[in-house]
Amino acid sequence: MEAQPVHPAGQRRRRLRLPQDPVRRVVLAVFVVALANGLLWSLLTPPFEVPDETAHIAYAQHLAETGRRAGETGHPEYSDEQAAVMNAMAVQSIVGHPLQRTPPAGGPDRSADAAIQQATRTASRSNGGGPSTASSQPPLYYALAAIPYRMFSWASLPVRLEAMRVLSAVLFALSAALAAWLVAELLPGRSWAALVGGLAVGLSPYAAFVGSGVTPDVLLLLIGTATLLIAVRAIRHGLTTRRAVALGLAVGAGAMTKLTFLPFVPVALLVFVVLLWRDRAALRAERRGMPGVIAAGVAAGVVLPALFVLWVGLIGMPIMQAGTSTPSLSPDQIHVSNTREFASYTWQLYLPRLWFMTELFGGRITPDIAWVQGFAGRLGWLDYDVAPRVIDVFRRVIEIGIVLIVAAAIQWRHALWRNRLALAALAAFSLALMLVISKAGYDFRRTTGTAFEQPRYLLPIAGVWALGVAFACLGLGRRLAPVLAIVVVGLLCLHDLAGILATLARYYA
Amino acid sequence: MLRSDSPSVVGDNGVRPLGWVTTIKPHQRVCTPLGSASSPPDAIRVTVGVAGAGAQPLALTFPGSSERSVLRDYPDGPVELRIPDHVAAGTACIGNRGHSGVYIAGEGLAGSTLHGEEQPFMVSYILVSHHPPSWSSVLGRVLRHVGQARAGAGGSATGWIVLALAVAMVATAVGAAARWAR
């Protein structure tokens, strides 16, 4: 019998075959769209123009070049190379100056290129890593970013920066895909819901802008969404050893990414304990038994923090590292914190002010200013926005969406009740994060007089946003919901394009 | 042009109107470099305040030119001073022809002059055009600008790649919606 010829191409075709499961197909489609969007924004936004990207690049470079975390006293924040590149690209004159453009063609661009190449050849890359706005943060994102950085160590800093941004774009696309999966988990049998929910994250110009930069916020977006998904799956399908390990790993990774994640930790622990109690009979029947599941979950949760403690011990650095902060007001200008005012602040930050509440901090705290306008598209170093009429339309769509969510909640109340534990978990994760943000914002405004809140701090609960968008479509009823989903996808595309146009106008027109 | 909130902003002198930097007293004239513009400006936007004294006539003049324009009625805040025809570059001076002072906004950077002497502030000029270039006439230039000054991380094709990715993204999203939203 003759041997059958081998067809490598045929094998490749089989390997690339699309998944048959509709949910997986939708998740894949969302990943592809979000990846295109993330890559687009990574190329569109000039280097160093994502908030705090200068500090994040300095951290990643220092870690990649020296194996040490940033925040070393006596060091400048930027290496000589980064300082020279930022100078060549006129970064300091562009940040916060919305009418300043990047160096144009016809001379300035060639001068900048020459200065960058000169810095690549001669300037030190390892003498930065001093205290910065990022140096007090844990190192997981920077350790991951160091991989593409090292892969392109032969190239100029803008090339290494773009390589790190590509990594961010992949993390962003994975986040959108997980958000779609989360929606599919809670609204099963409706492919359109997973699609519109995932695209609500993947096509958001604000999320794509932040998510395609060199910033730990994108890893936090991914890990936050993953944590919500794992918790919901464990609640709906039961706690298993694998899910306990996944939850532990996600929580440990989040804690090693950014301190903003810390409010998720007690909520995840609470979910874990509740599930251990609810599923005790099934867990006792597992091969490892309940002690095995507990041990696996806890071990997974502490493995990354333990590695971090070991690492900083080996390199002789403290666990809590120095950072820089906004200058404080003089002591006589700082008013004393009080619980009642903090409660009022928290309310006014997320909800419309009630008649009996005092207008705090000159009326500059409203959900509209902090979140609606921000997510509509406050871009760059908060120095430009999408067009005002886009913000108006976004605001109207949000208002209509809230009405539709209420309508859907009434229609689908029985389904909501059946999923009450999962929804309670999502609410607990969201409230814990929002509370910590408002506490930080309240103290920051009291002591510095300036605003703290930025929409990106809510990115870890982007999955809740995805669920809200999909659920709002159900407000029109079972038959019209898919039609509304198509309209929403169209609006999401237009919104993203508005952000792209605003960015072209900001930096290049 | 590409953003509706600044349809006619075509340039500036790099100074933001962060706060009042000086009071132009009656018969004083403050001169400041115009900056650069992507297309010929028709007017200069400055931020002024009269502190309840009523609008004072403000004259825009250019050293070495007899051309001038005068703004008489205006509210506090951003106002536009028309640039006379045939003047497009160099230094522009704002003179107060009224009877009380006019606050003017800028930044605390040296750059403006008063009676030929450099001052420790610079007045903010935003250059506006009432006939901005059309989309189609600038898109090619804007897209070519995207990848410049990135030393290997971009190039003149970067903007076109961005455009291609945007088209692919929208097509995939709309195609997916048509496929699954039923």
Contacts between the chains, C-beta under 8 A, distances in Angstrom:
chain1	res1	chain2	res2	distance
A	22	B	180	7.5
A	25	B	180	8.0
A	26	B	176	7.4
A	26	B	180	5.9
A	29	B	172	6.8
A	29	B	176	4.3
A	29	B	180	7.8
A	30	B	176	7.8
A	32	B	172	5.8
A	33	B	169	5.6
A	33	B	172	5.0
A	33	B	173	4.9
A	33	B	176	7.0
A	36	B	165	5.0
A	36	B	168	5.3
A	36	B	169	4.0
A	36	B	172	6.8
A	37	B	165	7.7
A	37	B	169	5.2
A	39	B	165	5.9
A	40	B	162	5.4
A	40	B	165	4.0
A	40	B	166	5.8
A	40	B	169	6.6
A	43	B	146	7.2
A	43	B	147	7.3
A	43	B	154	7.2
A	43	B	158	5.5
A	43	B	161	6.2
A	43	B	162	5.3
A	43	B	165	7.7
A	44	B	146	6.7
A	44	B	162	5.1
A	47	B	150	6.7
A	47	B	153	7.2
A	85	B	151	8.0
A	88	B	149	7.5
A	89	B	149	5.9
A	89	B	150	7.9
A	93	B	14	6.9
A	96	B	16	7.8
A	97	B	14	6.7
A	97	B	16	6.4
A	99	B	9	6.7
A	99	B	11	7.4
A	99	B	12	4.0
A	99	B	14	7.4
A	99	B	16	8.0
A	99	B	126	6.6
A	100	B	12	7.8
A	100	B	14	6.2
A	101	B	145	7.7
A	102	B	145	7.1
A	102	B	148	7.0
A	102	B	149	6.0
A	103	B	148	6.7
A	103	B	149	4.1
A	104	B	145	6.3
A	104	B	148	7.1
A	105	B	144	6.7
A	105	B	145	6.5
A	105	B	148	5.6
A	108	B	149	7.0
A	109	B	148	4.0
A	109	B	149	4.3
A	112	B	148	8.0
A	112	B	149	3.8
A	112	B	151	7.4
A	113	B	149	6.2
A	113	B	150	7.7
A	113	B	151	4.7
A	116	B	149	7.8
A	116	B	150	7.8
A	116	B	151	3.7
A	117	B	151	5.6
A	120	B	151	7.3
A	155	B	152	6.0
A	155	B	153	7.9
A	156	B	151	4.2
A	156	B	152	5.1
A	156	B	153	6.8
A	157	B	151	7.9
A	158	B	150	4.4
A	158	B	151	5.3
A	158	B	152	6.8
A	158	B	153	3.7
A	158	B	154	7.4
A	159	B	151	7.4
A	159	B	152	4.9
A	159	B	153	4.5
A	161	B	153	6.8
A	162	B	150	7.8
A	162	B	153	4.4
A	162	B	154	8.0
A	191	B	180	4.0
A	191	B	181	7.8
A	192	B	177	7.5
A	192	B	180	5.3
A	192	B	181	4.0
A	192	B	182	7.1
A	195	B	176	5.7
A	195	B	177	6.5
A	195	B	180	5.1
A	195	B	181	6.7
A	196	B	177	7.6
A	196	B	181	7.4
A	199	B	173	5.9
A	199	B	176	7.9
A	203	B	169	7.7
A	203	B	173	6.5
A	384	B	3	8.0
A	385	B	5	7.4
A	386	B	3	7.6
A	387	B	3	5.2
A	387	B	4	4.1
A	387	B	5	5.5
A	388	B	4	6.9
A	388	B	5	5.3
A	389	B	4	6.1
A	482	B	181	4.4
A	482	B	182	5.5
A	483	B	181	7.4
A	485	B	177	6.8
A	485	B	181	4.5
A	486	B	177	4.8
A	486	B	178	7.2
A	486	B	181	4.6
A	489	B	173	5.7
A	489	B	174	6.7
A	489	B	176	7.7
A	489	B	177	4.1
A	489	B	181	7.2
A	490	B	174	7.1
A	490	B	177	7.6
A	492	B	173	7.3
A	493	B	169	7.7
A	493	B	170	4.9
A	493	B	173	5.6
A	493	B	174	6.9
A	496	B	169	7.6
A	497	B	166	6.8
A	497	B	170	7.4
A	500	B	162	7.5
A	500	B	166	6.2
A	501	B	2	5.0
A	501	B	3	6.8
A	502	B	2	7.2
A	502	B	3	5.2
A	504	B	2	5.5
A	504	B	142	5.4
A	504	B	143	7.8
A	504	B	146	7.5
A	505	B	1	6.3
A	505	B	2	3.5
A	505	B	3	4.4
A	505	B	6	7.2
A	506	B	3	7.6
A	508	B	142	4.8
A	508	B	143	7.9
A	508	B	145	4.1
A	508	B	146	5.6
A	508	B	159	7.6
A	509	B	1	5.7
A	509	B	2	5.3
A	509	B	38	6.9
A	509	B	138	6.5
A	509	B	142	5.3
